[in-house]
Amino acid sequence: MTSASRQLDEFEDGVNLRLRLYFAILTALGTIVLSVGIGRPVLGVLGVFFSFIGFVFVDWLMVFVMPTMVAYALMIVASGYCVLRFIEADNDWLNQLTTVATMLVAIQSIMMLQSKRKRLFEHLSIFAMLELLIAAIFNDALLYGLMFLPMAVLCAWGLSLMATASICHALDPGRLLRRRLAAENSLQQGDQPSAVPMIEVHSESSYASVLNSGHRLPRVTMSMVAPAILLVSMILFYVLPRTTASRRGSGIATPMVGLSDTVSLGDIGRLTKNPAIAAELRIGSRAGELKYPLVSSLYLRASVLDRYKVESNGKATFSASSRNYEDLFRNESLPTLGMLPYLNESEREPITVSVDCRPSATDQLPAIAPYFSQRFSGNVFHQTARWTLRRRTLGTNNRSVSYSFGTMAFARGAQERWIGIENAEARVVEDPDDVERTTQQKRAAAEREIGYDQYRLDLTRMPDSDLSTIRRLAAELDPRDAASRRGIGSSTSPGKANQMTALDFASAVVDHFDDPQRYTYSLRLDGAAEDIDPIEKFVRLDRSGHCQHFAAAMTMMMRSRDVPARIVVGYLCSEFSGVRKAYIVRQAHAHAWVEIMVTRRDLENYRARVRAPGFKTVPDDPAIDRFWVRFDPTPPAATTPYANDFGGGVADAAEGVWDRYVVDMDGKKQTDLLRSNVATGALHKSYLGALGRFKEGILNFRASDFGGPGLRVKNRSAGLILFVIMCLGLPIAIFTAIRIYRRAKSRLNSSGDRQATMPTIDFYKRVVQSLQELGIHRAPSETPLELVAEASTKLQHPLVESLEQPLGKLTKAFYRQRFGGDLEIDKMEENTENRRQIEESLKELEERLTLIRQTHDSDD
Amino acid sequence: MILGLLAMVGGAVQGFNLLLVLSSTLLAAMIVHWRWSGRSIETVGVERRLPTEVFAGKPFRVRYQTSNSNWLMPAWLLQISDVVTSIHGKGQSVEARCGLGTLPAKVTVAASVDVTIRRRGQYRFGPLTVSTTFPFSLIHAKKVDSSTAVLDVYPNLISLPSGWKQRLLSHQGGTATAVNRSAPSEGEFFAMREYQYGDNPRLIHWRTSARVGSPIIRQFEQLERYDLCLVLDAFQHGESQNWEGSSLTDPTEYAISYLTTMLTDLIQIPGNRIVLAIAGSEVQIMQTGSDTQSFRRMMGALAQTRATTKPTVSQAIDDIAKHSRDISDVVVVSCRAESEAFADDDAGLKDLVSPWARRGRFQWIEARLGASVVNS
């Protein structure tokens, strides 16, 4: 085999190795995205392991190759096993899909251990696509998007290289050469002459041309083809008509959680370990889109729990029950502002809250009460008496939902603590012309009030379990009780004892829990004990718990003193994203607090004596005769909210863009996009807005400003991050600059003083190399005969015979082979006579060149 | 494609946007691939360039002038396939493939295939297909040019026994004629001498004349001049199914190659007059001319000669006697012995050749692989 053929073989090996590398990485990424999607990390590990083993030991080092029959047998075994598991899974489609995923990874792993051919590469790419397909159903995380991009790029590179390899395979001169040599050998051995092909074709130059282009194809694909694909795919994605709402995967790996009407003690604690984003809130004035400057954290209510139950295994559960109060708890449309006359706009600040809520496991949605409907409130229900929102279309919690509402819950940037309860009887307007109707209204209002009274009584009901410590503490803390007044301390003067209200009692309880000497906040809790109520256990033994324990204990304390109390679960949020101009509500922000029902008289009494925050704008409307008042017994130091400030929220922003413009794209957004004028369309504005926010976020990041106006915090880690980026980026930049410089230099040199390419015929290559050693370089435009003349002239020496003769012979031989039309170089070299002459001339030339070199050295 | 469509339907019906992302990307890749490869092929033109003279067993290069008429877009990974079929054989065909890695816009590049055809005859090239699978090897775009070209593959050239020329009868010209030749190509350079009156001024070597100070002319050695008729006795033992399927081990093929080699060598010397008579199933007589067309005509006839058990040698000799009376020598190249030919021939071949034989100007060359016998 000639050196040219060897070079081509090496070149081809390089292309093939790159091809195998691309598909190995593609396989690994495919299994990772699948394993993340279905929540089976072991599958990802398996896929990555076999991809690595397959590439290193099978493709690269070629230590072993799994025989095809063995591979088929293993695939049959794996498939059989998975089919059995599939049947066993019965109608559990999640398990069935997981089984399918396992089968994909298993077969892919087996294929990685086989010798790779075009067909196998095609199979690997199809398997990677199937993995993406399944992952698309399971996974809607940003990770999918992040993995999809490199996988698409690798797939494109791999397929383009495969195009090269398949053409090279068709043009393979090595294969033809081997076939021809084999035929000639058989002919020499006296076989039938038919062994020699009658027509023989090969094209080594084409092979080299294709192979050479193959190296550049990945770059061409990325620079020319990829933008076209991106454009077309975007058009397809956004133009394809959608008849259904966007839907998310089941999210096995990233559990979608939410707050439901039944919450066990400890659920909130588990929830607070999940940093996943639950919702985004954009708060602005009703006039415009300005961000509302908050000065305190936001309490977002999701569910109201009024029943407490301890099971036999010691598990305590709070639930919302509307069984007996159908008049009170109804699902209605959001009230209009006119239905809430007590919300006085002159004192309170009407603001608009827009919520983008991610998929969750429940139908409950976060809200800020009291709220009223807006023009685009969305597809949500208002649950009366609870002041919570829930999805109007039940069972769609695997889809995101966007809604908005107006609220007057804020006064001077702080969220008020009360929700007014309207006396239904007081609102009945007597109509003298329609007495019957008035009577009906009065009867309905009276029934409603009776229901409220009943509900109020239920909220004072204590469980049957032993809560002696709770009762004792409540008695000690209740300032209304003369016996316990001494326990409260000197803060309450005896003269005002008769003015003490339930609000004072609640404040005392909050103060009680706020003492770090007595209680500690912790998420590491022991399991439930069967012989003691968990709440009793919390206050008597553990004295350590999270918000749910504090809220539960306070609720029971209030109830034990006949104060109607209930637990509200929701989110306590203060994380503001400067990039997205929104409050980020995470699962980690889940929180529980207490609402007690008090009368107007108690509230006014309390306000007159205590300047507590949250009661700035209590209405004068006498129809509002009761209030729900919020108390948060969890120590404030323990409720420091989770905040993700990494990268100034850029990652969150990317996730938001991904969710909003890809995952949650539905028919409505699509219609907006298609119908709206490009320059003025809402979605267009939205895109521009997102871009602007992103840019602003980057600017904030550069300025180390990670907070919003409410929570403006200078993050010192920004400098560190920048330092790390610089440390990583600087060497890369220097390395790239050096590479570019070297490339430019070599191009400059090659354009200035160019030399002819090295000949491919071996003996003449030796001649040219020997002459180069003595400083004779052949220019591209110089013919071999001119080279003879030049060398003979320049290297002539009086003591050495002229080079003309051997050089001339070799040049003639070169001409014969190169231009004589005889392409059977190997065969010709086997011709003894020719070979002898060439060898003799070469020897002669090298002897003379050696003499010349020696004489030059001695002259020096 | 099917996978992409299924994913798209599933994504649209179920509202899984990630499925739509995947399917959109897949379909976009297919659409871009389809248009890209299709457009590349539409703008690519290929023209086949066959060599004019091809001898069996000698490699030759077929060039494909490939041009890209697109103003902007280069064409990538072009594969050119040409079908080479033996016209008279048993339909044996081979696909000649070559390729181009890149063909820039508005550029013409030649791709080439090195072909070796081991047996003489006529071969058809075509149809010609140019295709590409760029960029993803998922779609095969191609354009077929159904036009074909026929190439005569001349018989093999073999190594003749040394001194074969001397054994042929010839006329030796005088040295005086050598200097009067009109062109230096009419002989091999011999020496230089001073100019004499009557010498052709075109033979003056001006550089040497300038150096020595007087006119010097080049002197050429006079060449041997042949005036003969080569007769091919296309005889074969028994009927052959595949007349061109035989290799050099076949006696008839060897004889044809023998004659072809002689003819090729003799025809290169200007002044020789060679008449070729092919005695196959019918007689073909051709004479060399001043152009290369006559040579190609002769070679074409030899390429298509079909051997027979009853060659028309006597008729060929008779035709030569009638139409080329002035031919001085007759040389028959055959795979059989002279006596065998005379014995087999019923038309009095021996008598027909007697006018040349009597003058010693008739030769019967029994061409055999390894050793040839010349009978005079």
Interface residues (C-beta under 8 A of the other chain):
Chain A: K118 I126 M129 L130 L132 L133 A135 A136 I137 N139 D140 Y144 F148 A152 A156 L159 S160 M162 A163 T164 S166 I167 A170 L171 P193 V196 P197 M198 I199 E200 V201 H202 S203 E204 S205 S206 Y207 S209 V210 L211 N212 S213 G214 R216 L217 V220 T221 V225 A228 I229 L230 L231 V232 S233 M234 L236 F237 L240 P241 R242 T243 T244 A245 S246 R247 R248 G249 R399 V662 V663 D664 M665 D666 G821 D822 L823 E824
Chain B: L3 A7 M8 G11 A12 V13 Q14 G15 F16 N17 L18 L19 L20 V21 L22 S23 S24 T25 L26 L27 A28 A29 I31 V32 W36 K58 P59 F60 R61 W76 L77 Q79 V84 S86 G89 Q92 S93 V94 E95 A96 R97 C98 G99 L100 G101 T102 A111 S112 V113 D114 V115 T116 I117 R118 R119 Y123 T133 F134 P135 F136 S137 L138 G245 S247 T249
